Amino acid sequence: MPYSTSREHFEEFAEQALEKLPEEFKKHFSNIAIIIEDLPAAEETETLGVARKSLLGIFRGAGYPHKGGLF
């Protein structure tokens, strides 16, 4: 069953989650953008084979192991 919440409530959750991260991880957030959209693009979900309303997030970019890791 898809989860639904208001954009404002979701933004609050995201801010709280970021604030609660340990400092050892926060210091690595200098080049990370978190973008909140109402729904993912139809092309994204078609490529992934999932319903638009069931997808909660998409990571784009190179993971830290490919950038030399966190530490």
C-alpha positions in Angstrom: 0.0 0.0 0.0 1.5 3.4 -1.0 2.3 5.8 1.8 0.9 9.3 1.5 1.8 12.5 3.4 1.8 16.3 2.8 4.9 17.9 1.2 5.3 20.0 4.3 5.2 17.0 6.6 7.7 15.1 4.4 10.1 18.1 4.4 9.9 18.2 8.2 10.8 14.5 8.4 13.7 15.0 6.0 15.1 17.9 8.0 14.7 16.0 11.3 16.5 13.0 9.8 19.4 15.1 8.6 19.7 16.9 12.0 19.9 13.6 13.8 22.8 12.2 11.7 26.0 11.8 13.7 28.6 14.6 13.0 31.0 12.1 11.6 28.6 11.6 8.6 27.3 15.2 8.4 30.8 16.5 7.6 30.7 14.6 4.4 27.5 16.3 3.1 29.2 19.2 1.4 28.3 18.1 -2.1 25.0 16.3 -1.6 21.7 17.8 -2.7 18.4 16.4 -1.4 15.5 17.3 -3.7 11.9 16.6 -2.7 9.4 16.2 -5.5 5.7 15.3 -5.3 6.2 12.3 -7.6 9.1 10.8 -9.5 9.2 11.2 -13.3 7.2 8.6 -15.2 10.4 7.7 -17.1 12.1 6.9 -13.9 9.5 4.5 -12.6 9.0 2.9 -16.0 12.7 2.2 -16.2 12.7 0.7 -12.6 9.4 -1.1 -13.2 7.6 0.3 -10.2 4.4 2.3 -9.6 4.9 6.1 -9.3 3.2 6.3 -5.9 5.1 3.4 -4.4 8.6 4.8 -4.9 9.9 6.7 -1.9 13.3 7.8 -3.2 15.9 7.6 -5.9 19.7 8.0 -5.6 21.5 9.5 -8.5 25.3 9.7 -8.7 28.4 7.8 -7.7 28.3 6.1 -4.3 31.1 6.9 -1.8 32.9 3.7 -2.4 33.5 4.9 -6.0 34.6 8.3 -4.8 37.1 6.9 -2.3 34.8 6.1 0.7 33.8 8.1 3.7 36.9 7.9 5.7 
